[in-house]
Amino acid sequence: MSKMDIDNILGRLLEVRGGRPGKNVNLTEAEVRWLAQQSREVFKEQPILLELEAPLKICGDVHGQYFDLLRLFEYGGFPPEANYLFLGDYVDR
């Protein structure tokens, strides 16, 4: 698959900031697959033990709610200006 325009994709994902929850973000299947593959490669390169730097915002599980994630970033700052640790299912079990 050819290289996608990540800035364009991120721009479309962030266009819904401040909007009503449930507003659709129009991405093609190819863009979603490319993002998933790129994310997978980044995660594979990460060590098992992460050494994180303060200050750090610790968050629970957002249950896949994109608008909740945007709200967290709007409150605490968007990466890379702010550091986050998402605990995911660890807080649910």
N, CA, C and O atoms as a GROMACS GRO file, in nm:
protein
  372
    1MET      N    1   0.085  -0.118   0.000
    1MET     CA    2   0.000   0.000   0.000
    1MET      C    3   0.089   0.124   0.000
    1MET      O    4   0.192   0.126   0.067
    2SER      N    5   0.051   0.223  -0.073
    2SER     CA    6   0.130   0.345  -0.081
    2SER      C    7   0.122   0.423   0.050
    2SER      O    8   0.032   0.402   0.131
    3LYS      N    9   0.216   0.514   0.067
    3LYS     CA   10   0.219   0.596   0.187
    3LYS      C   11   0.098   0.689   0.189
    3LYS      O   12   0.067   0.755   0.090
    4MET      N   13   0.034   0.694   0.302
    4MET     CA   14  -0.083   0.780   0.319
    4MET      C   15  -0.038   0.917   0.370
    4MET      O   16   0.072   0.930   0.423
    5ASP      N   17  -0.122   1.015   0.355
    5ASP     CA   18  -0.095   1.150   0.406
    5ASP      C   19  -0.144   1.157   0.551
    5ASP      O   20  -0.260   1.188   0.577
    6ILE      N   21  -0.053   1.128   0.644
    6ILE     CA   22  -0.089   1.121   0.786
    6ILE      C   23  -0.141   1.255   0.837
    6ILE      O   24  -0.232   1.257   0.920
    7ASP      N   25  -0.086   1.365   0.790
    7ASP     CA   26  -0.133   1.496   0.835
    7ASP      C   27  -0.278   1.520   0.794
    7ASP      O   28  -0.356   1.578   0.870
    8ASN      N   29  -0.314   1.476   0.675
    8ASN     CA   30  -0.452   1.490   0.628
    8ASN      C   31  -0.546   1.403   0.711
    8ASN      O   32  -0.654   1.447   0.749
    9ILE      N   33  -0.504   1.280   0.739
    9ILE     CA   34  -0.586   1.189   0.819
    9ILE      C   35  -0.605   1.245   0.960
    9ILE      O   36  -0.717   1.248   1.011
   10LEU      N   37  -0.496   1.288   1.023
   10LEU     CA   38  -0.506   1.344   1.158
   10LEU      C   39  -0.591   1.471   1.159
   10LEU      O   40  -0.666   1.494   1.254
   11GLY      N   41  -0.580   1.551   1.056
   11GLY     CA   42  -0.662   1.672   1.046
   11GLY      C   43  -0.810   1.638   1.044
   11GLY      O   44  -0.890   1.705   1.111
   12ARG      N   45  -0.846   1.536   0.969
   12ARG     CA   46  -0.987   1.496   0.964
   12ARG      C   47  -1.033   1.437   1.097
   12ARG      O   48  -1.147   1.458   1.138
   13LEU      N   49  -0.945   1.363   1.164
   13LEU     CA   50  -0.981   1.307   1.294
   13LEU      C   51  -1.002   1.417   1.398
   13LEU      O   52  -1.085   1.402   1.487
   14LEU      N   53  -0.926   1.526   1.386
   14LEU     CA   54  -0.937   1.634   1.485
   14LEU      C   55  -1.043   1.738   1.450
   14LEU      O   56  -1.075   1.823   1.532
   15GLU      N   57  -1.097   1.732   1.329
   15GLU     CA   58  -1.202   1.828   1.289
   15GLU      C   59  -1.325   1.820   1.377
   15GLU      O   60  -1.398   1.919   1.390
   16VAL      N   61  -1.349   1.707   1.438
   16VAL     CA   62  -1.470   1.688   1.518
   16VAL      C   63  -1.456   1.739   1.661
   16VAL      O   64  -1.549   1.729   1.740
   17ARG      N   65  -1.338   1.794   1.695
   17ARG     CA   66  -1.320   1.850   1.830
   17ARG      C   67  -1.426   1.952   1.858
   17ARG      O   68  -1.459   2.036   1.774
   18GLY      N   69  -1.481   1.945   1.979
   18GLY     CA   70  -1.582   2.041   2.020
   18GLY      C   71  -1.718   2.013   1.961
   18GLY      O   72  -1.815   2.082   1.993
   19GLY      N   73  -1.728   1.914   1.877
   19GLY     CA   74  -1.856   1.880   1.815
   19GLY      C   75  -1.936   1.786   1.904
   19GLY      O   76  -1.893   1.749   2.013
   20ARG      N   77  -2.050   1.749   1.855
   20ARG     CA   78  -2.136   1.658   1.931
   20ARG      C   79  -2.081   1.516   1.922
   20ARG      O   80  -2.033   1.475   1.816
   21PRO      N   81  -2.086   1.443   2.031
   21PRO     CA   82  -2.042   1.303   2.026
   21PRO      C   83  -2.125   1.225   1.924
   21PRO      O   84  -2.246   1.245   1.911
   22GLY      N   85  -2.059   1.138   1.853
   22GLY     CA   86  -2.125   1.058   1.751
   22GLY      C   87  -2.109   1.111   1.610
   22GLY      O   88  -2.151   1.046   1.514
   23LYS      N   89  -2.049   1.230   1.597
   23LYS     CA   90  -2.027   1.284   1.463
   23LYS      C   91  -1.925   1.195   1.391
   23LYS      O   92  -1.821   1.161   1.447
   24ASN      N   93  -1.956   1.159   1.268
   24ASN     CA   94  -1.870   1.069   1.192
   24ASN      C   95  -1.744   1.138   1.142
   24ASN      O   96  -1.745   1.256   1.108
   25VAL      N   97  -1.637   1.061   1.139
   25VAL     CA   98  -1.512   1.102   1.075
   25VAL      C   99  -1.499   1.015   0.951
   25VAL      O  100  -1.499   0.893   0.961
   26ASN      N  101  -1.489   1.077   0.837
   26ASN     CA  102  -1.486   1.002   0.712
   26ASN      C  103  -1.344   0.958   0.677
   26ASN      O  104  -1.261   1.038   0.634
   27LEU      N  105  -1.319   0.829   0.698
   27LEU     CA  106  -1.193   0.767   0.660
   27LEU      C  107  -1.227   0.648   0.571
   27LEU      O  108  -1.327   0.580   0.592
   28THR      N  109  -1.142   0.624   0.472
   28THR     CA  110  -1.163   0.508   0.387
   28THR      C  111  -1.114   0.383   0.460
   28THR      O  112  -1.039   0.391   0.558
   29GLU      N  113  -1.159   0.267   0.411
   29GLU     CA  114  -1.111   0.142   0.470
   29GLU      C  115  -0.959   0.132   0.456
   29GLU      O  116  -0.892   0.084   0.547
   30ALA      N  117  -0.906   0.176   0.344
   30ALA     CA  118  -0.762   0.171   0.322
   30ALA      C  119  -0.688   0.258   0.424
   30ALA      O  120  -0.581   0.220   0.473
   31GLU      N  121  -0.743   0.374   0.456
   31GLU     CA  122  -0.680   0.463   0.555
   31GLU      C  123  -0.682   0.400   0.694
   31GLU      O  124  -0.583   0.408   0.768
   32VAL      N  125  -0.793   0.339   0.730
   32VAL     CA  126  -0.803   0.274   0.862
   32VAL      C  127  -0.706   0.158   0.870
   32VAL      O  128  -0.638   0.141   0.971
   33ARG      N  129  -0.698   0.078   0.764
   33ARG     CA  130  -0.604  -0.034   0.763
   33ARG      C  131  -0.459   0.015   0.772
   33ARG      O  132  -0.378  -0.044   0.842
   34TRP      N  133  -0.428   0.123   0.700
   34TRP     CA  134  -0.293   0.178   0.702
   34TRP      C  135  -0.259   0.230   0.842
   34TRP      O  136  -0.150   0.206   0.892
   35LEU      N  137  -0.354   0.301   0.905
   35LEU     CA  138  -0.330   0.350   1.041
   35LEU      C  139  -0.308   0.235   1.138
   35LEU      O  140  -0.219   0.242   1.223
   36ALA      N  141  -0.388   0.130   1.127
   36ALA     CA  142  -0.373   0.014   1.215
   36ALA      C  143  -0.237  -0.052   1.194
   36ALA      O  144  -0.171  -0.090   1.291
   37GLN      N  145  -0.194  -0.065   1.070
   37GLN     CA  146  -0.064  -0.126   1.042
   37GLN      C  147   0.050  -0.041   1.095
   37GLN      O  148   0.144  -0.093   1.156
   38GLN      N  149   0.043   0.089   1.074
   38GLN     CA  150   0.147   0.178   1.123
   38GLN      C  151   0.152   0.176   1.276
   38GLN      O  152   0.260   0.176   1.335
   39SER      N  153   0.035   0.175   1.340
   39SER     CA  154   0.028   0.169   1.486
   39SER      C  155   0.089   0.039   1.537
   39SER      O  156   0.162   0.038   1.635
   40ARG      N  157   0.057  -0.069   1.469
   40ARG     CA  158   0.112  -0.200   1.506
   40ARG      C  159   0.264  -0.198   1.502
   40ARG      O  160   0.330  -0.250   1.592
   41GLU      N  161   0.319  -0.140   1.399
   41GLU     CA  162   0.465  -0.134   1.387
   41GLU      C  163   0.527  -0.052   1.500
   41GLU      O  164   0.631  -0.089   1.555
   42VAL      N  165   0.463   0.058   1.536
   42VAL     CA  166   0.514   0.141   1.647
   42VAL      C  167   0.509   0.062   1.776
   42VAL      O  168   0.606   0.062   1.852
   43PHE      N  169   0.396  -0.007   1.803
   43PHE     CA  170   0.384  -0.084   1.926
   43PHE      C  171   0.485  -0.198   1.931
   43PHE      O  172   0.538  -0.229   2.038
   44LYS      N  173   0.512  -0.262   1.819
   44LYS     CA  174   0.609  -0.372   1.815
   44LYS      C  175   0.750  -0.323   1.849
   44LYS      O  176   0.831  -0.400   1.901
   45GLU      N  177   0.779  -0.198   1.819
   45GLU     CA  178   0.912  -0.143   1.846
   45GLU      C  179   0.929  -0.099   1.991
   45GLU      O  180   1.041  -0.072   2.034
   46GLN      N  181   0.819  -0.091   2.066
   46GLN     CA  182   0.826  -0.044   2.204
   46GLN      C  183   0.877  -0.156   2.295
   46GLN      O  184   0.845  -0.273   2.274
   47PRO      N  185   0.955  -0.120   2.396
   47PRO     CA  186   0.999  -0.221   2.493
   47PRO      C  187   0.881  -0.265   2.580
   47PRO      O  188   0.779  -0.196   2.589
   48ILE      N  189   0.897  -0.381   2.644
   48ILE     CA  190   0.792  -0.431   2.733
   48ILE      C  191   0.778  -0.340   2.854
   48ILE      O  192   0.667  -0.312   2.899
   49LEU      N  193   0.888  -0.293   2.907
   49LEU     CA  194   0.888  -0.202   3.022
   49LEU      C  195   0.910  -0.061   2.969
   49LEU      O  196   1.014  -0.031   2.911
   50LEU      N  197   0.813   0.025   2.990
   50LEU     CA  198   0.824   0.164   2.946
   50LEU      C  199   0.880   0.250   3.057
   50LEU      O  200   0.834   0.242   3.171
   51GLU      N  201   0.977   0.332   3.024
   51GLU     CA  202   1.028   0.430   3.119
   51GLU      C  203   0.966   0.564   3.081
   51GLU      O  204   1.000   0.623   2.978
   52LEU      N  205   0.874   0.610   3.165
   52LEU     CA  206   0.797   0.730   3.136
   52LEU      C  207   0.850   0.848   3.214
   52LEU      O  208   0.903   0.834   3.324
   53GLU      N  209   0.835   0.967   3.154
   53GLU     CA  210   0.884   1.088   3.219
   53GLU      C  211   0.768   1.171   3.271
   53GLU      O  212   0.664   1.183   3.207
   54ALA      N  213   0.788   1.228   3.389
   54ALA     CA  214   0.689   1.318   3.449
   54ALA      C  215   0.702   1.454   3.381
   54ALA      O  216   0.809   1.486   3.329
   55PRO      N  217   0.599   1.534   3.381
   55PRO     CA  218   0.466   1.504   3.434
   55PRO      C  219   0.391   1.409   3.341
   55PRO      O  220   0.414   1.404   3.220
   56LEU      N  221   0.302   1.334   3.403
   56LEU     CA  222   0.232   1.228   3.332
   56LEU      C  223   0.087   1.223   3.380
   56LEU      O  224   0.061   1.226   3.500
   57LYS      N  225  -0.005   1.217   3.287
   57LYS     CA  226  -0.147   1.205   3.321
   57LYS      C  227  -0.186   1.058   3.308
   57LYS      O  228  -0.166   0.997   3.203
   58ILE      N  229  -0.240   1.002   3.415
   58ILE     CA  230  -0.279   0.861   3.416
   58ILE      C  231  -0.429   0.854   3.395
   58ILE      O  232  -0.507   0.915   3.468
   59CYS      N  233  -0.469   0.778   3.293
   59CYS     CA  234  -0.610   0.769   3.255
   59CYS      C  235  -0.658   0.625   3.263
   59CYS      O  236  -0.580   0.530   3.246
   60GLY      N  237  -0.786   0.610   3.288
   60GLY     CA  238  -0.847   0.478   3.289
   60GLY      C  239  -0.883   0.434   3.149
   60GLY      O  240  -0.823   0.480   3.051
   61ASP      N  241  -0.979   0.346   3.139
   61ASP     CA  242  -1.023   0.291   3.012
   61ASP      C  243  -1.126   0.384   2.948
   61ASP      O  244  -1.226   0.418   3.012
   62VAL      N  245  -1.103   0.426   2.825
   62VAL     CA  246  -1.200   0.513   2.755
   62VAL      C  247  -1.300   0.429   2.675
   62VAL      O  248  -1.387   0.485   2.608
   63HIS      N  249  -1.288   0.296   2.681
   63HIS     CA  250  -1.382   0.204   2.617
   63HIS      C  251  -1.405   0.237   2.470
   63HIS      O  252  -1.516   0.220   2.419
   64GLY      N  253  -1.301   0.284   2.402
   64GLY     CA  254  -1.313   0.311   2.259
   64GLY      C  255  -1.395   0.434   2.225
   64GLY      O  256  -1.431   0.453   2.109
   65GLN      N  257  -1.424   0.516   2.323
   65GLN     CA  258  -1.506   0.635   2.299
   65GLN      C  259  -1.415   0.750   2.252
   65GLN      O  260  -1.348   0.815   2.332
   66TYR      N  261  -1.415   0.772   2.122
   66TYR     CA  262  -1.326   0.871   2.061
   66TYR      C  263  -1.349   1.012   2.117
   66TYR      O  264  -1.253   1.085   2.141
   67PHE      N  265  -1.474   1.050   2.139
   67PHE     CA  266  -1.502   1.184   2.190
   67PHE      C  267  -1.455   1.200   2.333
   67PHE      O  268  -1.416   1.310   2.373
   68ASP      N  269  -1.457   1.092   2.413
   68ASP     CA  270  -1.401   1.098   2.548
   68ASP      C  271  -1.250   1.118   2.542
   68ASP      O  272  -1.194   1.192   2.622
   69LEU      N  273  -1.185   1.052   2.447
   69LEU     CA  274  -1.041   1.070   2.429
   69LEU      C  275  -1.009   1.214   2.390
   69LEU      O  276  -0.916   1.273   2.444
   70LEU      N  277  -1.085   1.269   2.296
   70LEU     CA  278  -1.063   1.408   2.256
   70LEU      C  279  -1.082   1.502   2.375
   70LEU      O  280  -1.005   1.597   2.392
   71ARG      N  281  -1.183   1.475   2.456
   71ARG     CA  282  -1.209   1.560   2.573
   71ARG      C  283  -1.092   1.554   2.671
   71ARG      O  284  -1.052   1.657   2.727
   72LEU      N  285  -1.036   1.435   2.692
   72LEU     CA  286  -0.918   1.423   2.779
   72LEU      C  287  -0.803   1.506   2.724
   72LEU      O  288  -0.734   1.575   2.800
   73PHE      N  289  -0.781   1.499   2.594
   73PHE     CA  290  -0.672   1.576   2.533
   73PHE      C  291  -0.699   1.725   2.540
   73PHE      O  292  -0.606   1.804   2.561
   74GLU      N  293  -0.824   1.767   2.522
   74GLU     CA  294  -0.856   1.909   2.530
   74GLU      C  295  -0.834   1.962   2.671
   74GLU      O  296  -0.792   2.076   2.689
   75TYR      N  297  -0.862   1.879   2.771
   75TYR     CA  298  -0.845   1.919   2.910
   75TYR      C  299  -0.698   1.919   2.950
   75TYR      O  300  -0.650   2.014   3.012
   76GLY      N  301  -0.625   1.812   2.913
   76GLY     CA  302  -0.489   1.795   2.961
   76GLY      C  303  -0.380   1.829   2.862
   76GLY      O  304  -0.262   1.828   2.897
   77GLY      N  305  -0.416   1.861   2.738
   77GLY     CA  306  -0.317   1.890   2.636
   77GLY      C  307  -0.302   1.775   2.539
   77GLY      O  308  -0.315   1.658   2.576
   78PHE      N  309  -0.274   1.809   2.416
   78PHE     CA  310  -0.258   1.708   2.312
   78PHE      C  311  -0.114   1.660   2.308
   78PHE      O  312  -0.021   1.739   2.326
   79PRO      N  313  -0.095   1.530   2.283
   79PRO     CA  314   0.041   1.479   2.262
   79PRO      C  315   0.101   1.547   2.138
   79PRO      O  316   0.026   1.575   2.045
   80PRO      N  317   0.227   1.573   2.132
   80PRO     CA  318   0.330   1.535   2.228
   80PRO      C  319   0.354   1.639   2.337
   80PRO      O  320   0.448   1.624   2.416
   81GLU      N  321   0.274   1.744   2.344
   81GLU     CA  322   0.293   1.845   2.448
   81GLU      C  323   0.258   1.792   2.586
   81GLU      O  324   0.305   1.847   2.686
   82ALA      N  325   0.178   1.688   2.595
   82ALA     CA  326   0.139   1.628   2.722
   82ALA      C  327   0.162   1.477   2.715
   82ALA      O  328   0.144   1.416   2.610
   83ASN      N  329   0.202   1.420   2.827
   83ASN     CA  330   0.229   1.276   2.835
   83ASN      C  331   0.113   1.206   2.904
   83ASN      O  332   0.060   1.255   3.004
   84TYR      N  333   0.073   1.090   2.850
   84TYR     CA  334  -0.038   1.014   2.903
   84TYR      C  335   0.001   0.868   2.920
   84TYR      O  336   0.083   0.815   2.845
   85LEU      N  337  -0.059   0.805   3.020
   85LEU     CA  338  -0.053   0.660   3.037
   85LEU      C  339  -0.197   0.612   3.046
   85LEU      O  340  -0.268   0.648   3.141
   86PHE      N  341  -0.240   0.533   2.950
   86PHE     CA  342  -0.375   0.478   2.950
   86PHE      C  343  -0.369   0.336   3.005
   86PHE      O  344  -0.300   0.250   2.950
   87LEU      N  345  -0.442   0.312   3.114
   87LEU     CA  346  -0.439   0.183   3.180
   87LEU      C  347  -0.533   0.082   3.117
   87LEU      O  348  -0.517  -0.038   3.140
   88GLY      N  349  -0.629   0.127   3.040
   88GLY     CA  350  -0.717   0.035   2.970
   88GLY      C  351  -0.791  -0.057   3.063
   88GLY      O  352  -0.844  -0.015   3.166
   89ASP      N  353  -0.795  -0.184   3.027
   89ASP     CA  354  -0.873  -0.283   3.103
   89ASP      C  355  -0.816  -0.311   3.242
   89ASP      O  356  -0.883  -0.375   3.323
   90TYR      N  357  -0.696  -0.265   3.273
   90TYR     CA  358  -0.641  -0.288   3.406
   90TYR      C  359  -0.729  -0.225   3.514
   90TYR      O  360  -0.736  -0.276   3.626
   91VAL      N  361  -0.797  -0.116   3.481
   91VAL     CA  362  -0.882  -0.051   3.580
   91VAL      C  363  -1.021  -0.113   3.585
   91VAL      O  364  -1.099  -0.083   3.676
   92ASP      N  365  -1.054  -0.199   3.488
   92ASP     CA  366  -1.186  -0.260   3.482
   92ASP      C  367  -1.190  -0.400   3.545
   92ASP      O  368  -1.299  -0.455   3.565
   93ARG      N  369  -1.079  -0.454   3.575
   93ARG     CA  370  -1.075  -0.595   3.619
   93ARG      C  371  -1.057  -0.607   3.767
   93ARG      O  372  -1.052  -0.718   3.820
   0.00000   0.00000   0.00000
